[in-house]
Amino acid sequence: MPSKYLYGFYGFFTLGLTVAGIISILFSILWRKNDLLLNMTFSNSDLTAGLVMGIALLLTSFLSVGAIIQRNHVTVGLVVLNWVLIADAIIVLVIGSFVWFFTLRERSEFHTEYAKLQPSQRVTIQDQFSCCGYFNATDLIEIGGRFCQSSAFANALNTTVASNFCVSPVTSHVDVSLNHVFSTTYGFMAGIIGLFLSSLCVIKVREEIERFRRIDAKRGGRGFV
């Protein structure tokens, strides 16, 4: 039968896939809270995609357990598992690449999201980061609140100071979350690839065991000299 080390690797990557699925599901649920900047960063569609990815990874880990406990001559479960792992890899790459590509255009992408906010929400952000307007003092500015109290004050801001306008503090704040998301998502690929390779090894070893068993049966069960 396959060595305990091969089974050990198989179990390790199965556990890793389980943890990845739980992480994805957990954050997809927790991040649906009422948080202005978080809601700007991840839409309900984004969080639903993360939830689907997490469920897919978790179901794959259950399939992995079911496939490995089959008898040596039964490898169909492992074959199905490998096809499911390929589908998982595609899902992970698509979601990770989508988030990564978004980070390349953060300033312009968040300008669109910033424009969708209610005036009171923009005032909240201006007060939180002590900034006026998005790209400059005339871009989506809201007069009011604690910081941007008048147009004269906004126009007098130093245009060379990045924090005076909301684009830099907003994107700097959300950039951490975005980078963590796409790097963690890509990290899930390690579990997928590791389990895929482990499964191929188990299939190969089991096929060899079954081949020798049949040869031995033809020889009357006497084994090899």
VODO-209465 format. One record per residue: residue in one letter; x, y, z of N, C-alpha, C in turn. Coordinates in nm, 4 decimals. Each point is the difference from the previous one (the first is absolute). Layout:
# residues N
res|nx|ny|nz|cax|cay|caz|cx|cy|cz
A|X|Y|Z|X|Y|Z|X|Y|Z
...
//
This chain:
# residues 225
res|nx|ny|nz|cax|cay|caz|cx|cy|cz
M|0.0847|-0.1192|0.0000|-0.0847|0.1192|0.0000|0.0887|0.1249|0.0000
P|-0.0538|0.1168|-0.0368|0.0810|0.1221|-0.0006|0.0644|0.0240|0.1356
S|0.1180|0.0568|0.0000|0.0738|0.0221|0.1235|-0.0726|0.0994|0.0895
K|0.0346|-0.0072|0.1293|-0.0615|0.0909|0.0965|0.0396|0.1447|-0.0294
Y|0.1164|0.0188|-0.0641|0.0428|0.1358|-0.0325|-0.0877|0.0593|-0.1095
L|-0.0351|-0.0826|-0.0983|-0.0883|0.0467|-0.1068|-0.1374|0.0332|0.0563
Y|-0.0513|-0.0870|0.0862|-0.1276|0.0282|0.0640|0.0100|0.1238|0.0895
G|0.1164|0.0172|0.0604|0.0200|0.1178|0.0851|-0.0095|0.1291|-0.0793
F|0.0668|0.0036|-0.1180|-0.0085|0.1177|-0.0863|-0.1433|0.0213|-0.0479
Y|-0.0650|-0.1091|-0.0360|-0.1384|0.0084|-0.0471|-0.0890|0.0610|0.1091
G|0.0169|-0.0492|0.1234|-0.0796|0.0521|0.1100|0.0324|0.1448|0.0320
F|0.1287|0.0352|-0.0105|0.0424|0.1377|0.0286|-0.0641|0.0976|-0.0973
F|0.0032|-0.0321|-0.1286|-0.0562|0.0917|-0.1004|-0.1530|0.0011|0.0059
T|-0.0597|-0.1123|0.0399|-0.1450|-0.0015|0.0192|-0.0396|0.0924|0.1147
L|0.0765|-0.0055|0.1080|-0.0246|0.0890|0.1134|0.0199|0.1455|-0.0405
G|0.1042|0.0256|-0.0787|0.0242|0.1366|-0.0468|-0.1146|0.0527|-0.0833
L|-0.0572|-0.0866|-0.0832|-0.1133|0.0401|-0.0837|-0.1230|0.0267|0.0867
T|-0.0165|-0.0783|0.1041|-0.1117|0.0215|0.0927|0.0129|0.1356|0.0683
V|0.1200|0.0310|0.0474|0.0241|0.1289|0.0657|-0.0238|0.1146|-0.0978
A|0.0454|-0.0152|-0.1247|-0.0202|0.1038|-0.1019|-0.1487|0.0250|-0.0227
G|-0.0777|-0.1078|-0.0075|-0.1436|0.0149|-0.0202|-0.0661|0.0708|0.1161
I|0.0396|-0.0349|0.1223|-0.0577|0.0633|0.1188|0.0346|0.1482|0.0042
I|0.1249|0.0335|-0.0310|0.0419|0.1410|-0.0013|-0.0821|0.0802|-0.0999
S|-0.0146|-0.0549|-0.1203|-0.0744|0.0704|-0.1049|-0.1462|0.0203|0.0396
I|-0.0625|-0.1025|0.0555|-0.1393|0.0106|0.0421|-0.0143|0.0988|0.1155
L|0.0898|-0.0101|0.0961|-0.0079|0.0836|0.1202|0.0088|0.1486|-0.0350
F|0.0996|0.0374|-0.0800|0.0163|0.1416|-0.0326|-0.1099|0.0490|-0.0948
S|-0.0503|-0.0873|-0.0862|-0.1098|0.0396|-0.0892|-0.1252|0.0335|0.0793
I|-0.0149|-0.0623|0.1168|-0.1150|0.0277|0.0865|0.0268|0.1218|0.0891
L|0.1176|0.0028|0.0626|0.0319|0.1080|0.0938|0.0076|0.1352|-0.0691
W|0.0470|0.0046|-0.1226|0.0179|0.1270|-0.0702|-0.1279|0.0554|-0.0603
R|-0.1118|-0.0615|0.0266|-0.1283|0.0552|-0.0442|-0.0544|0.1009|0.1013
K|0.0812|0.0334|0.0992|-0.0421|0.0943|0.1022|-0.0106|0.1417|-0.0572
N|-0.0618|0.0870|0.0760|-0.0195|0.1381|-0.0423|0.1269|0.0811|0.0283
D|0.0916|-0.0005|-0.0962|0.1262|0.0735|0.0104|0.0213|0.0729|-0.1318
L|0.0011|0.1325|0.0051|-0.0008|0.0815|-0.1210|0.1144|-0.0347|-0.0947
L|0.1236|0.0028|0.0482|0.1153|-0.0266|-0.0863|0.0041|-0.1455|-0.0444
L|-0.0378|-0.0905|0.0885|-0.0019|-0.1418|-0.0359|-0.1052|-0.0278|-0.1060
N|-0.1151|0.0669|0.0124|-0.1056|-0.0159|-0.0996|0.0404|0.0597|-0.1349
M|0.0813|0.1044|0.0030|0.0532|0.0549|-0.1254|0.0976|-0.0957|-0.0665
T|0.0748|-0.0720|0.0827|0.1056|-0.0868|-0.0510|-0.0546|-0.1310|-0.0545
F|-0.0925|-0.0602|0.0750|-0.0549|-0.1299|-0.0400|-0.1516|0.0096|-0.0092
S|-0.0515|-0.0183|-0.1208|-0.1449|0.0028|-0.0200|-0.0601|-0.1333|0.0444
N|-0.1309|-0.0061|0.0044|-0.0671|-0.1250|0.0336|0.0336|-0.1096|-0.0999
S|0.0173|0.0385|-0.1275|0.0371|-0.0975|-0.1023|0.1393|-0.0574|0.0272
D|0.0927|0.0868|0.0414|0.1351|-0.0460|0.0331|-0.0034|-0.0989|0.1170
L|-0.0771|0.0338|0.1025|-0.0077|-0.0854|0.1177|-0.0711|-0.1309|-0.0323
T|-0.0973|0.0041|-0.0896|-0.0672|-0.1228|-0.0430|0.0962|-0.0903|-0.0756
A|0.0851|0.0610|-0.0833|0.1015|-0.0783|-0.0722|0.0957|-0.0670|0.0978
G|0.0388|0.0727|0.1049|0.0861|-0.0577|0.1022|-0.0691|-0.1131|0.0743
L|-0.1298|0.0148|0.0237|-0.0775|-0.1033|0.0683|-0.0080|-0.1266|-0.0854
V|-0.0248|0.0189|-0.1292|-0.0059|-0.1140|-0.0923|0.1350|-0.0713|-0.0048
M|0.1079|0.0773|-0.0056|0.1333|-0.0595|-0.0018|0.0249|-0.0806|0.1267
G|-0.0374|0.0557|0.1151|0.0196|-0.0698|0.1263|-0.0788|-0.1295|0.0069
I|-0.1258|0.0035|-0.0433|-0.0826|-0.1206|0.0004|0.0588|-0.1055|-0.0929
A|0.0480|0.0438|-0.1182|0.0603|-0.0934|-0.0957|0.1237|-0.0673|0.0597
L|0.0843|0.0771|0.0673|0.1203|-0.0572|0.0607|-0.0350|-0.0957|0.1134
L|-0.1016|0.0362|0.0780|-0.0400|-0.0854|0.1121|-0.0589|-0.1316|-0.0504
L|-0.0840|0.0070|-0.1030|-0.0571|-0.1220|-0.0570|0.1082|-0.0874|-0.0620
T|0.1002|0.0644|-0.0588|0.1107|-0.0760|-0.0587|0.0772|-0.0764|0.1071
S|0.0192|0.0626|0.1148|0.0708|-0.0690|0.1082|-0.0809|-0.1200|0.0498
F|-0.1334|0.0110|0.0024|-0.0834|-0.1145|0.0384|0.0105|-0.1113|-0.1047
L|0.0015|0.0412|-0.1274|0.0163|-0.0970|-0.1082|0.1350|-0.0697|0.0103
S|0.1007|0.0753|0.0418|0.1336|-0.0561|0.0157|0.0018|-0.1116|0.1032
V|-0.0691|0.0228|0.1104|-0.0071|-0.1029|0.1048|-0.0739|-0.1224|-0.0520
G|-0.1123|0.0220|-0.0688|-0.0770|-0.1122|-0.0544|0.0780|-0.0800|-0.1023
A|0.0819|0.0694|-0.0807|0.0762|-0.0678|-0.1048|0.1122|-0.0863|0.0565
I|0.0642|0.0450|0.1074|0.1175|-0.0704|0.0513|-0.0367|-0.1230|0.0815
I|-0.1225|-0.0046|0.0536|-0.0374|-0.1146|0.0836|-0.0545|-0.1160|-0.0827
Q|-0.0071|0.0172|-0.1316|-0.0435|-0.1100|-0.0857|0.1073|-0.1079|-0.0060
R|-0.0397|-0.1192|-0.0392|0.0948|-0.1101|-0.0135|0.1038|0.0312|-0.1070
N|0.1130|-0.0697|0.0074|0.1120|0.0292|-0.0892|-0.0369|-0.0077|-0.1476
H|-0.0853|-0.0947|-0.0370|-0.0306|-0.0163|-0.1421|-0.1027|0.1022|-0.0499
V|-0.0561|0.0798|0.0914|-0.0986|0.1019|-0.0387|0.0689|0.1366|-0.0032
T|0.0223|0.0513|-0.1196|0.0677|0.1295|-0.0150|-0.0886|0.1057|-0.0652
V|-0.1253|-0.0375|-0.0291|-0.0876|0.0948|-0.0689|-0.0224|0.1252|0.0849
G|-0.0076|-0.0171|0.1327|-0.0183|0.1157|0.0867|0.1160|0.0972|-0.0078
L|0.1209|-0.0537|-0.0093|0.1191|0.0850|-0.0113|0.0046|0.0701|-0.1347
V|-0.0446|-0.0693|-0.1040|-0.0044|0.0614|-0.1330|-0.0991|0.1164|-0.0014
V|-0.1182|-0.0233|0.0581|-0.1003|0.1074|0.0096|0.0557|0.1160|0.0814
L|0.0693|-0.0335|0.1080|0.0605|0.1033|0.0848|0.0946|0.0883|-0.0799
N|0.0810|-0.0608|-0.0853|0.0957|0.0782|-0.0785|-0.0695|0.0962|-0.0959
W|-0.1090|-0.0436|-0.0594|-0.0747|0.0895|-0.0883|-0.0631|0.1150|0.0793
V|-0.0480|-0.0316|0.1197|-0.0571|0.1042|0.0862|0.1085|0.0986|0.0428
L|0.1202|-0.0508|0.0278|0.1112|0.0878|0.0376|0.0372|0.0941|-0.1140
I|-0.0084|-0.0482|-0.1231|0.0271|0.0870|-0.1150|-0.1039|0.1119|-0.0064
A|-0.1274|-0.0352|0.0250|-0.1063|0.1022|0.0029|0.0247|0.0989|0.1131
D|0.0422|-0.0501|0.1167|0.0314|0.0881|0.1133|0.1129|0.0962|-0.0362
A|0.1016|-0.0516|-0.0676|0.1146|0.0833|-0.0381|-0.0444|0.1140|-0.0917
I|-0.0907|-0.0298|-0.0913|-0.0510|0.1032|-0.0914|-0.0753|0.1069|0.0782
I|-0.0845|-0.0434|0.0936|-0.0773|0.0941|0.0831|0.0943|0.0906|0.0789
V|0.1001|-0.0608|0.0639|0.0942|0.0762|0.0820|0.0789|0.0991|-0.0855
L|0.0459|-0.0433|-0.1161|0.0781|0.0888|-0.0869|-0.0845|0.1160|-0.0510
V|-0.1247|-0.0272|-0.0341|-0.0881|0.1058|-0.0510|-0.0264|0.1047|0.1078
I|-0.0364|-0.0454|0.1203|-0.0302|0.0932|0.1089|0.1249|0.0753|0.0432
G|0.1121|-0.0719|0.0177|0.1249|0.0655|0.0400|0.0466|0.1009|-0.1017
S|-0.0094|-0.0345|-0.1281|0.0441|0.0912|-0.1065|-0.0907|0.1213|-0.0110
F|-0.1296|-0.0206|0.0248|-0.0946|0.1127|-0.0035|0.0369|0.1029|0.1064
V|0.0256|-0.0481|0.1217|0.0368|0.0916|0.1084|0.1355|0.0649|-0.0288
W|0.0955|-0.0799|-0.0477|0.1324|0.0539|-0.0314|-0.0088|0.1090|-0.1073
F|-0.0797|-0.0251|-0.1040|-0.0136|0.0992|-0.1067|-0.0657|0.1266|0.0524
F|-0.0924|-0.0157|0.0942|-0.0653|0.1165|0.0612|0.1023|0.0864|0.0722
T|0.0986|-0.0638|0.0665|0.1005|0.0767|0.0739|0.0887|0.0827|-0.0926
L|0.0089|-0.0382|-0.1261|0.0818|0.0755|-0.0953|-0.0671|0.1307|-0.0411
R|-0.1307|0.0109|0.0249|-0.0757|0.1189|-0.0417|-0.0788|0.0563|0.1182
E|0.0583|-0.0102|0.1188|-0.0720|0.0395|0.1213|-0.0496|0.1438|-0.0037
R|0.0859|0.0912|-0.0383|-0.0363|0.1427|0.0083|-0.1203|0.0326|-0.0878
S|-0.0005|-0.0516|-0.1212|-0.1122|0.0278|-0.0895|-0.1230|-0.0829|0.0371
E|0.0212|-0.1256|0.0424|-0.1126|-0.0858|0.0378|-0.0735|0.0565|0.1210
F|0.0751|0.0475|0.0983|-0.0642|0.0542|0.1185|-0.0595|0.1379|-0.0247
H|0.0443|0.0685|-0.1039|-0.0657|0.1246|-0.0374|-0.1439|-0.0288|-0.0411
T|-0.0180|-0.1104|-0.0746|-0.1345|-0.0403|-0.0407|-0.0846|-0.0364|0.1217
E|0.0589|-0.0762|0.0918|-0.0731|-0.0388|0.1205|-0.0287|0.1212|0.0895
Y|0.0953|0.0914|0.0071|-0.0151|0.1205|0.0811|-0.1144|0.0864|-0.0528
A|-0.0149|0.0025|-0.1323|-0.1061|0.0800|-0.0620|-0.1383|-0.0576|0.0306
K|-0.0075|-0.1281|0.0300|-0.1288|-0.0637|0.0286|-0.0481|0.0263|0.1433
L|0.0874|0.0490|0.0847|-0.0351|0.0202|0.1397|-0.0973|0.1167|0.0176
Q|-0.0743|-0.0057|0.1085|-0.0855|0.1112|0.0368|0.0868|0.1146|0.0526
P|-0.0450|0.1252|-0.0144|0.0783|0.1136|0.0509|0.0398|-0.0163|0.1460
S|-0.0907|-0.0514|0.0823|0.0314|-0.0176|0.1424|0.1118|-0.1027|0.0195
Q|0.0053|-0.0990|-0.0876|0.1055|-0.1014|0.0092|0.1351|0.0591|-0.0396
R|-0.0005|0.0874|-0.1001|0.1251|0.0653|-0.0394|0.0488|0.0949|0.1102
V|-0.0940|0.0632|0.0667|0.0374|0.0858|0.1134|0.0667|-0.0846|0.1082
T|-0.0542|-0.1171|0.0256|0.0575|-0.0901|0.1006|0.1437|-0.0364|-0.0348
I|0.0251|-0.0302|-0.1273|0.1359|-0.0356|-0.0432|0.0926|0.1205|0.0099
Q|-0.0495|0.1163|-0.0395|0.0819|0.1215|0.0083|0.0400|0.0284|0.1447
D|-0.0925|-0.0180|0.0904|0.0312|0.0226|0.1416|0.0947|-0.1071|0.0539
Q|-0.0186|-0.1242|-0.0447|0.0834|-0.1100|0.0486|0.1468|0.0175|-0.0402
F|0.0220|0.0451|-0.1248|0.1361|0.0112|-0.0510|0.0497|0.1444|-0.0092
S|-0.0814|0.0946|0.0444|0.0364|0.1425|-0.0060|0.0423|0.0389|-0.1415
C|-0.0920|-0.0242|-0.0941|0.0267|0.0306|-0.1406|-0.1221|0.0680|-0.0604
C|0.0208|0.0676|-0.1130|-0.1092|0.0696|-0.0695|0.0005|-0.0395|-0.1472
G|-0.1108|-0.0550|-0.0485|-0.0069|-0.0394|-0.1398|0.0771|-0.1289|-0.0236
Y|-0.0133|-0.0533|-0.1202|0.0686|-0.1271|-0.0297|0.1370|0.0262|-0.0614
F|0.0047|0.0387|-0.1274|0.1295|0.0285|-0.0626|0.0498|0.1405|0.0334
N|-0.0946|0.0913|0.0212|0.0366|0.1374|0.0335|-0.1164|0.0643|0.0749
A|0.0136|0.1274|0.0305|-0.0992|0.0688|0.0833|-0.1307|0.0294|-0.0734
T|-0.0078|-0.0319|-0.1284|-0.1243|0.0220|-0.0748|-0.0614|-0.1309|-0.0469
D|0.0654|-0.1112|0.0288|-0.0462|-0.1299|-0.0491|-0.0789|-0.0727|0.1090
L|-0.1330|-0.0072|-0.0195|-0.0886|-0.0709|0.0933|0.0162|0.0481|0.1440
I|0.0196|0.1280|0.0174|0.0165|0.0542|0.1345|-0.1363|0.0243|0.0641
E|-0.0062|-0.0165|0.1303|-0.1201|0.0297|0.0764|0.0384|0.1007|0.1084
I|-0.0590|0.1167|-0.0063|0.0279|0.1017|0.1011|-0.0855|-0.0278|0.1231
G|0.0668|-0.0079|0.1118|-0.0695|-0.0305|0.1249|0.0823|-0.0967|0.0820
G|-0.0501|-0.0332|0.1148|0.0736|-0.0894|0.0875|0.1057|0.0743|0.0800
R|0.0898|-0.0743|0.0609|0.1002|0.0605|0.0867|0.1191|0.0566|-0.0778
F|0.0337|-0.0615|-0.1151|0.1231|0.0407|-0.0676|-0.0255|0.0985|-0.1139
C|-0.0763|-0.0390|-0.0992|-0.0258|0.0879|-0.1155|-0.1169|0.0941|0.0320
Q|0.0269|0.1013|0.0760|-0.1060|0.0868|0.0493|-0.0405|0.1077|-0.1003
S|0.0862|0.0262|-0.0979|-0.0348|0.1034|-0.0992|0.0800|-0.0230|-0.1273
S|-0.0486|0.0595|-0.1110|0.0711|-0.0110|-0.1269|0.1343|0.0725|0.0068
A|0.0035|0.1133|0.0720|0.1250|0.0752|0.0131|0.1072|-0.0845|0.0688
F|-0.0409|-0.0762|0.1015|0.0957|-0.0860|0.0695|0.0510|-0.1098|-0.0928
A|-0.0905|-0.0597|-0.0771|0.0392|-0.1072|-0.0914|0.0944|0.0520|-0.1076
N|-0.0284|0.1169|-0.0552|0.0841|0.0566|-0.1063|0.1375|0.0410|0.0516
A|0.0098|0.0255|0.1282|0.1272|0.0424|0.0578|0.0916|-0.1177|0.0361
L|-0.0492|-0.1218|-0.0164|0.0812|-0.1170|0.0340|0.1204|-0.0109|-0.0923
N|0.1091|-0.0480|0.0522|0.1237|-0.0178|-0.0764|-0.0170|-0.1173|-0.0965
T|0.0070|0.0267|-0.1284|-0.0226|-0.1045|-0.1009|0.1137|-0.1006|-0.0076
T|0.1129|0.0278|0.0636|0.1132|-0.0936|-0.0046|-0.0047|-0.1014|0.1141
V|-0.0918|0.0180|0.0928|-0.0138|-0.0931|0.1129|-0.1059|-0.1036|-0.0371
A|0.0427|-0.1256|-0.0149|-0.0895|-0.1053|-0.0478|-0.1189|-0.0220|0.0912
S|0.0190|0.0169|0.1308|-0.1076|-0.0288|0.0945|-0.1063|0.1084|0.0047
N|0.0231|0.1132|-0.0657|-0.1008|0.1056|0.0009|-0.1229|-0.0374|-0.0813
F|0.0154|-0.0925|-0.0954|-0.1114|-0.0452|-0.0828|-0.0201|-0.1491|0.0232
C|-0.1224|-0.0464|-0.0144|-0.0378|-0.1307|0.0532|0.0553|-0.1191|-0.0770
V|0.0449|0.0189|-0.1225|0.0440|-0.1126|-0.0809|0.1121|-0.0792|0.0661
S|0.0999|0.0679|0.0535|0.1148|-0.0708|0.0587|-0.0337|-0.0710|0.1312
P|-0.0617|0.0680|0.0969|-0.0325|-0.0716|0.1245|-0.1004|-0.1131|-0.0176
V|-0.0973|0.0188|-0.0900|-0.1005|-0.1052|-0.0224|0.0652|-0.1230|-0.0620
T|0.0759|0.0197|-0.1082|0.0615|-0.1140|-0.0679|0.1074|-0.0660|0.0860
S|0.0700|0.0782|0.0795|0.0999|-0.0582|0.0902|-0.0667|-0.0877|0.1052
H|-0.1172|0.0438|0.0464|-0.0719|-0.0742|0.1027|-0.0518|-0.1335|-0.0532
V|-0.0576|0.0005|-0.1202|-0.0607|-0.1220|-0.0540|0.1027|-0.0891|-0.0692
D|0.1155|0.0571|-0.0353|0.1008|-0.0777|-0.0713|0.0471|-0.1192|0.0823
V|0.0072|0.0167|0.1305|0.0442|-0.1098|0.0872|-0.0959|-0.1184|-0.0108
S|-0.1296|0.0272|0.0070|-0.0993|-0.1073|-0.0086|0.0038|-0.0685|-0.1356
L|0.0099|0.0789|-0.1055|0.0023|-0.0567|-0.1345|0.1222|-0.0877|-0.0213
N|0.1169|0.0465|0.0448|0.1225|-0.0789|-0.0169|-0.0065|-0.1302|0.0794
H|-0.0567|0.0068|0.1201|-0.0140|-0.1211|0.0807|-0.0943|-0.0988|-0.0676
V|-0.1058|0.0514|-0.0614|-0.0991|-0.0875|-0.0617|0.0592|-0.0728|-0.1203
F|0.0623|0.0724|-0.0921|0.0473|-0.0691|-0.1200|0.1226|-0.0869|0.0282
S|0.0852|0.0395|0.0950|0.1153|-0.0839|0.0327|-0.0445|-0.1274|0.0729
T|-0.0997|0.0122|0.0892|-0.0531|-0.1179|0.0691|-0.0721|-0.0920|-0.0979
T|-0.0755|0.0595|-0.0913|-0.0713|-0.0794|-0.1003|0.0975|-0.0777|-0.0865
Y|0.1047|0.0668|-0.0474|0.1016|-0.0710|-0.0768|0.0683|-0.1072|0.0847
G|0.0117|0.0267|0.1307|0.0612|-0.0972|0.0894|-0.0792|-0.1300|0.0081
F|-0.1316|0.0082|-0.0236|-0.0829|-0.1213|-0.0001|0.0458|-0.0977|-0.1076
M|0.0651|0.0517|-0.1034|0.0458|-0.0860|-0.1088|0.1018|-0.1018|0.0487
A|0.0738|0.0317|0.1056|0.0987|-0.0950|0.0526|-0.0694|-0.1272|0.0476
G|-0.1115|0.0149|0.0711|-0.0752|-0.1159|0.0461|-0.0605|-0.0784|-0.1149
I|-0.0512|0.0723|-0.0998|-0.0620|-0.0659|-0.1153|0.1034|-0.0803|-0.0777
I|0.1132|0.0638|-0.0308|0.1044|-0.0685|-0.0772|0.0589|-0.1163|0.0794
G|0.0252|0.0216|0.1302|0.0561|-0.1061|0.0830|-0.0914|-0.1210|0.0071
L|-0.1309|0.0241|0.0175|-0.0948|-0.1110|0.0071|-0.0130|-0.0685|-0.1352
F|0.0048|0.0775|-0.1071|-0.0080|-0.0563|-0.1351|0.1173|-0.0954|-0.0252
L|0.1211|0.0441|0.0332|0.1182|-0.0841|-0.0209|-0.0023|-0.1222|0.0919
S|-0.0437|0.0191|0.1247|-0.0090|-0.1126|0.0929|-0.1003|-0.1029|-0.0502
S|-0.1113|0.0480|-0.0536|-0.1022|-0.0897|-0.0526|0.0525|-0.0797|-0.1196
L|0.0758|0.0654|-0.0864|0.0581|-0.0706|-0.1144|0.0954|-0.1099|0.0466
C|0.0771|0.0303|0.1030|0.0935|-0.0998|0.0534|-0.0744|-0.1182|0.0600
V|-0.1077|0.0279|0.0723|-0.0784|-0.1081|0.0600|-0.0607|-0.0867|-0.1088
I|-0.0527|0.0621|-0.1056|-0.0577|-0.0757|-0.1113|0.1052|-0.0908|-0.0618
K|0.1193|0.0552|-0.0236|0.1081|-0.0774|-0.0620|0.0388|-0.1189|0.0870
V|0.0174|0.0233|0.1289|0.0395|-0.1082|0.0906|-0.1093|-0.1063|0.0086
R|-0.1238|0.0428|0.0087|-0.1101|-0.0962|0.0102|-0.0140|-0.0819|-0.1277
E|0.0218|0.0613|-0.1142|-0.0057|-0.0737|-0.1263|0.1099|-0.1047|-0.0055
E|0.1186|0.0345|0.0496|0.1097|-0.0970|0.0026|-0.0313|-0.1152|0.0945
I|-0.0561|0.0315|0.1155|-0.0366|-0.1033|0.0958|-0.1031|-0.0949|-0.0609
E|-0.0997|0.0578|-0.0676|-0.1035|-0.0824|-0.0617|0.0570|-0.0847|-0.1126
R|0.0944|0.0548|-0.0779|0.0620|-0.0760|-0.1090|0.0776|-0.1193|0.0552
F|0.0781|0.0224|0.1049|0.0762|-0.1095|0.0592|-0.0922|-0.1026|0.0659
R|-0.1121|0.0476|0.0552|-0.0945|-0.0941|0.0607|-0.0577|-0.0929|-0.1050
R|-0.0316|0.0546|-0.1171|-0.0544|-0.0830|-0.1073|0.1043|-0.0984|-0.0524
I|0.1241|0.0481|-0.0123|0.1075|-0.0899|-0.0438|0.0179|-0.1120|0.1006
D|-0.0026|0.0358|0.1269|0.0153|-0.0991|0.1064|-0.1144|-0.1006|-0.0027
A|-0.1223|0.0498|-0.0302|-0.1162|-0.0901|-0.0063|0.0154|-0.0998|-0.1141
K|0.0549|0.0443|-0.1134|0.0213|-0.0889|-0.1133|0.1048|-0.1063|0.0307
R|0.0932|0.0350|0.0881|0.1046|-0.0953|0.0380|-0.0434|-0.0928|0.1127
G|-0.1287|0.0096|0.0350|-0.0519|-0.0860|0.1045|0.0221|0.0525|0.1388
G|0.0283|0.1318|0.0103|0.0184|0.0599|0.1293|0.1318|-0.0346|0.0653
R|0.0997|-0.0445|-0.0800|0.1296|-0.0386|0.0551|0.0947|0.1171|0.0186
G|-0.0348|0.1148|-0.0596|0.0883|0.1160|0.0121|0.1204|-0.0116|-0.0894
F|0.0920|0.0947|0.0145|0.1201|0.0034|-0.0830|0.1198|-0.0532|0.0770
V|0.0902|-0.0624|-0.0736|0.1224|-0.0518|0.0601|0.0974|0.1134|0.0218
//
